[in-house]
Amino acid sequence: MPYPSLLVQPFRDELTRAGFQELLSAAEVDSFMADKSGTALLVINSVCGCAAGKARPGVRQAIAESPRPDRLATVLAGQDMESTAKLRAWFPEVPSSSPSVALVKDGKLVYFMPRANIESRDATAIAADLKAAFAEHCVPVTA
């Protein structure tokens, strides 16, 4: 049974305020994933403590600088069942994990950070790994 929406709204807001598009249905996931150009960062958000203290802050730190992905999207595991299942189906080669972070380039998964690489580390270490992936796969933004 999902948590009450009022209770989880701050978990959603933390990423949407940072520029993430919330994908609330399978159709929204398919529409987002249909755009295969450039890079996209997808966060499978969660209500757990490692999402709150590690994953979301680490992701926000990582996207604060260039290079960064062209597009940002998120689903909330345990709440948005349809969209979470649909997003996971796009990456059948990786086990289900939440929280987790996927980087897609030109429609292909190029980097994945599962819960196991989140729960035992701090936000700064998570951000460093994501920044390294961005440096390898994303185009720097020029002013």
N, C-alpha and C positions, 0 to 999 in steps of 0.2 A: 504494500500500500504506500503510495507516494506521501511525502511529507506535505503539510498544508502549504499552499502557494505563498502565503504571507511569510512563512518561516524561511523559505528558500530564495525569496526575491533578492536579498542582499548577495547571495552567491551568484545569481545571474547578473546582477547589476555590476559587480566587480569587473566582469569581462566586457559587458556591453558598454560601460562607460569608457573602457580602454579602446573601443572601436570594433569589437567583435559583433558580428551579425549572429543573432540567435536563430537556430534552425529548429522549428517547433513541429515539423511534420516530415514524413518521408518525401513528400513532393518538394518541400523546400530543400532538403538534402540533395535530392536528385538534380534540382535546378542549379544549386550552388556547384555541385560536382561536374555538371555538364560543361561549365566553363573550364576548359583544359589549358588555357593560356596562363603563363606566368607561374607564380607560386602562391600557395594557400596554406595557412596554418589552421589546423582544426584541433580544438581542445574538447576532449570528452571530460566535462566538468563533473564534480561530485560534491556531495554534502559532507564527505569525510574530513577529518582534521588535516590529513596530508594535502588535500586540495586547498584548504583554507590557508594553511601556514606555509605551504611550500610551492605547490603547482601554480596556483593563480598569481601569487606574488612573483614567482620566477618567470612566468610567461610575460607578465606586465613589464618586468625589468628588461627582458630580452627584446621586446618590440619597441622599446623606448629609443633605440638607436638604429642607424642604417649600417649595414643592409638589414632589411626586414621583409617579410612576405608581402606580396601585393594585396592579398585578401585574407581576412580573418573571420573565422566562424566557430561556433560552439554549440554543443548540445549538453543537456544536463542528465547524466545517468541516474536512474532510479526515479526520475520525474517525467522526462519526455521519452517514454518507452519506445514509441514508434520511430522517432527521429534518431534516437541512439542506436537502435537495432539496424536501421537503414545505413547510418554512417559506418557502423562496424562491418556491415556487409560489403562496403567498398574496399575493405582491407582484409580479405579472408586469410591472408598469409600471416597475420599477427593475432595472437590470442586476445580475447576480450579483456579489457583492463580499464579501470577508472579509479582515479583520474589517469589520463594519458594525453599525449600530444603527438599529432601527426603533421609532417610537412610534405606537401604534394607539389611536384613541379611538372608542369605540362601534362597534368592528369595522372602522373605516376607517383607512388609513395617513394620518397627518397630518404625519409628519416622518421623513426618512431621512438617515442619515449614512453615505456610502459610504467605502470604504478611501481614496479620493483625498482625503477631508477629514480623514483620521486620520493617514496616514503622514508628512505633512510638518509636523505640528503637535504640540505637547506636550499632556500630560494636562490641564493647567489650561485651555488653550484649548478642548479637546474638552468638558470639563466645563461651561465657560461657555456653549457652544452648546447643550448638552443642557439646562442650567438655563433658558435662554431658551425653549426648546421646552416645557419643563415649565410655566413661568410662563404660557405662552399656552394650554396644553391640559389641565393637571392642576389638581385642586382642592387647595388648601392643607389640610394636616392641622391640626386644632385640638386643643389639649390638653384 
